[in-house]
């Protein structure tokens, strides 16, 4: 996302969030409903490794806006690496 901020919560079960900022990447496992993961703007995220029946709750800082989304990872990386 270009401007949107989000909080991810594993309401039930577990899943991994892979985060990339154009320079570094890391994997975070969410498996507790009393903890959330804040993800700021300009972070590529990928959700994977869902346990059976897992539920992911996402809180967003703004309503859906198609113009705020990156659909192409190469375009994201180009913009993220700009000074």
Backbone torsions as a table, in degrees:
resi	resn	phi	psi	omega
1	UNK	NA	143.5	-179.9
2	UNK	-78.2	-37.1	-177.1
3	UNK	-131.8	-25.5	-174.9
4	UNK	-64.3	142.3	173.0
5	UNK	-115.9	148.2	-177.1
6	UNK	-140.5	158.3	169.5
7	UNK	-125.1	127.0	178.9
8	UNK	-104.8	136.2	179.4
9	UNK	-134.8	132.4	173.2
10	UNK	-86.3	94.9	-178.6
11	UNK	-67.0	-34.6	178.8
12	UNK	-149.2	138.4	177.8
13	UNK	78.0	-154.9	-177.9
14	UNK	-144.8	157.1	174.1
15	UNK	-161.4	163.9	178.8
16	UNK	-107.6	146.1	173.2
17	UNK	-118.9	120.8	177.0
18	UNK	-99.4	123.7	-175.0
19	UNK	-113.7	136.7	175.7
20	UNK	-137.0	133.9	178.9
21	UNK	-110.3	10.7	-178.2
22	UNK	98.5	-14.9	178.4
23	UNK	-125.3	-47.6	-177.1
24	UNK	-122.9	160.0	174.2
25	UNK	-137.9	155.4	176.3
26	UNK	-155.3	157.2	179.6
27	UNK	-113.7	133.4	178.2
28	UNK	-124.1	129.7	175.7
29	UNK	-96.0	127.2	175.7
30	UNK	-108.1	126.0	-178.3
31	UNK	-151.1	15.7	-179.9
32	UNK	-132.3	124.9	-178.0
33	UNK	-71.1	-10.1	179.3
34	UNK	-96.4	8.4	177.9
35	UNK	-132.6	144.7	178.3
36	UNK	-127.7	164.5	178.2
37	UNK	-116.0	116.5	176.5
38	UNK	-81.3	132.0	176.5
39	UNK	-127.1	115.5	179.3
40	UNK	-77.6	-177.6	179.5
41	UNK	-71.9	162.2	179.6
42	UNK	58.4	41.8	173.0
43	UNK	-127.9	119.6	175.8
44	UNK	-76.1	131.8	-178.3
45	UNK	-128.7	146.8	177.6
46	UNK	-137.3	128.2	178.9
47	UNK	-98.8	133.5	-179.4
48	UNK	-155.5	174.9	176.7
49	UNK	58.4	44.5	178.0
50	UNK	-69.9	133.6	172.0
51	UNK	-75.3	159.1	178.5
52	UNK	-57.3	131.4	178.0
53	UNK	77.3	9.0	-179.3
54	UNK	-63.7	145.7	178.0
55	UNK	-128.2	125.6	178.6
56	UNK	-108.9	123.1	175.1
57	UNK	-101.7	130.5	178.6
58	UNK	-120.8	123.6	174.7
59	UNK	-102.6	128.5	-175.5
60	UNK	-115.5	150.1	-177.7
61	UNK	-80.0	-9.5	-178.1
62	UNK	-156.9	160.4	175.1
63	UNK	-63.8	162.6	179.5
64	UNK	-56.3	133.8	176.1
65	UNK	-144.0	107.0	-177.1
66	UNK	-53.5	-33.7	-178.2
67	UNK	-67.0	-17.3	-178.7
68	UNK	-85.8	-9.9	-174.0
69	UNK	-92.4	141.1	165.2
70	UNK	-95.4	126.9	176.0
71	UNK	-104.8	-15.5	-177.5
72	UNK	-116.8	118.8	-175.6
73	UNK	-64.8	-36.1	179.0
74	UNK	-62.5	-39.5	177.0
75	UNK	-65.0	-40.9	176.9
76	UNK	-60.4	-49.2	-177.7
77	UNK	-61.5	-39.6	177.6
78	UNK	-59.3	-46.9	-179.0
79	UNK	-71.9	-38.2	-178.0
80	UNK	-67.3	-28.8	-177.1
81	UNK	-88.9	-3.3	177.2
82	UNK	-72.0	142.4	-179.8
83	UNK	-67.8	NA	NA
